[in-house]
C-alpha cells in the first residue's frame, strides 16, 4: 500500500531540482558571461572598440579644475584612482583649450549620458586636460557636471600612457567602476551605438 507514495518521492525531488535550475540558470549564465569570459556587449553589437586586455589605470594624483564662476582654480590633487572608480566613467583626453573636435566630442559624451535616463546616475563624465588648461568659460557653460582634471604635467604621464593615442581627439573611453579601461568609441560614429551598448552593459552589470 505504501509503494506508490515511495515511488513519487524521487519524482518530486527531480521536479524540484528542475524548477531550481530553471530559476537560477539565467542568473548563473549572466554571471559567467560577465565575470568568467571575455564577452562584452560591444562584441555582439559591433559598436566601439574593445581594449584587450582591459588596462588597470595607475595611481596618480591630478589637480581638479574648478569650472564654476568665481571658484578658485585648482585645489588639492585628487587620485585618479579615486575619481575613476566607484562609477562607470566616460573619459575624454585632449588639450584643455578645447578646439572644435574637443567640443564636438564632449557634446557627444554629454548627450550620451543624458540618453541613459534612469541609468545616468551610475555614470560620470571625466575630462583629462593634457595641455593649455583650460577653457573654463566654455566648460562651465556647456558641460555642467563634467569632472575636469589637469593632466598637464609629468605626474599624469603614467595615466595618459594607458589611453591609446590613435584618434584621441574624437575618442570616448569607457572605464569600469574598478578602474579598468575597457572600451573606446569614436564620436564620429552613430551616437546610438555608445548609448545602447552602455545601457546593455549597465543592465548586465551590478557593479557601480
N, C-alpha and C positions, 0 to 999 in steps of 0.2 A: 504493500500500500504506500510505502514511503518512496518507492523507486522514482516516480515522476518528479517529486519535489527535489530529490537529489540531482536528477538529470538536468533540471532547469537552472541550478546554481551556476555551473560553468557558463551556460549561455548568457546569463545575466552579467557575469563578470566580463565576458568578451564584449557584450554590448556597451557596458560602462567604459571599457577601455577604448572602444571605437569612438564614443562620444567625446572622451577626453582628448583623443588625438585630433578630432575634427576641430575642437575648440582651440587647442594650443598650437596646432601645426602652422597657421598663418603667422602667429607671433614668433615662433621659432625660426621660420623661414626669413622673416624680415630681419631678425637679429643676426642670423648667419650671413645674409646678403650684405648688411651694412658693416658689421664688425669682423666678419671672418673671411671676407673676399675683397677683391679689388673693384667690385662693382660700384658704380656711382651713376646717378641719373643721366649725366651727360653722355655716358657710353651708349645709352639707348635712344636718346633724343637728338644726338648729333649737334648739339649746341655747345659752343665753348671748347676749351682745350683742357684736358685732364693733365695735371702735373704729376708725373710718376717718377719715382715715388714722391709722396707728399713731403714737403720740406718743413721741418720744425724750425720756427723762427727764433733767432738767438735773443739772449737777454741783453738789451741795450737801453740806455736812458736817453730820451729826447725831450727838449723843451716844448711845452704846448704853446700854441699861438692863440692869443685872445682875439676874438673877432668882434665881440660886442662893442658898440660905440662907447668910448670913454673908459674901456677896460685897459689895464696895464698889460702891454705885450709881454710875452714870455711867462716866466714863473718857474717854480720848481720843476726839474726834469721828471718826466714820467717814464717808467719802464715800459717799453713797447710790449713786453710780455704781459703786463697787466692790462694795457689798452686793448690788445688783440686777443684776449682770452675772455671767456665768460659768455660772449655772444658770437654769433656769426658776423663776420666783418666783410664789407665791400671796401676794397682798398685801391686807391689811385696813387700812382707815383709819378711826379713830374715837378717842373720848376714852379715855384710859388708865385711868379708874376702872372701865371695863368693866361696863356695865349688862346687862340681860337680852338685848337684841339683840346686843350685843357678844359675850357668852358663847355664844349660840346660833350666831353666825356663825363664831367661832373653832373651835367644836366641829365644825361642818360642814366647815371647812377642814382640820382635823386628820384627820377620818375620811376625807376625800377623799384626803389624802396617804397615809394608811395603805393605802387601797384600791388604790393604784398598784402595790403589791407590789414586784417587782424593778426597776420604773422609778422608785421613790420616791427613790433617791439623786440623781437628776437634778433634783429639785425641792426648793425650800426654802420655808418659811413665814415671812412678814415682817409685823410689826405696826407701823404708823406711828401712834404715840400723839400725838394732836393737842392734848391738854389733860389736866390732872389726872393727870399721870404718876406713879406707875402702881400698880395693884393687884398688887404683886409676889407676894403670897402666893398669890392665885388663879392667876396666870400660871405661876408656878413649879410649882404643884401639878398643874394641869390641862393645861398647854400645854408640856411638855418639848420642847426643840429649837426653840421659837419664837424668831426673831430680833426683838427689840423695840428700836425706835429712838424717842428722844424728839423728836417733831416739833412741840413746843410752843414756838414762837419764830419770829422774823422770818426766820431763815435757811431755814426749811422752806417758806416761802410759795411760792417758785417751783416746788418739787416738788409740793406739795399741789394747786396750781392745775391740774396736768395730770390729776388724777383727777376725773372727773365728780361733781358734788356730789349729784345725784339718787339717792336710796335708798342713800346711802353706808353707813348703819348695818347694812345687810344685804347689802352687795355684796362679792364677792371678785374682785379684779382679777388678771389674768394678765400678767406681764411676761416677755418672752423673754430669752435669755441675752445679748443685745446691748443690753439696757436699754430696749427699746421696749414701751410699754404698748399692749396689743393687744386684750384681751378683758375682759368683765365678766360675772359670774354673780350671780344672786340666790339667797341662802341659803334663801329660802322655797320655791324650786323643788325638783324631784326631784334629790337629790344624785347620782344615777347619771348625769345629764346631764354635769356637770362632769368626773366621773371618766372616763367613756367618751370624751369629747372629748379630754381630756388624754392618754389612752392612745393615741388615734389620732395626735394631734399629735406626741407623743414618738416614736412609731414611724416617722412620716414624716420627722421632722427628726433630723439627726445633730449638731446644734449643742447645746452644753450637756450 
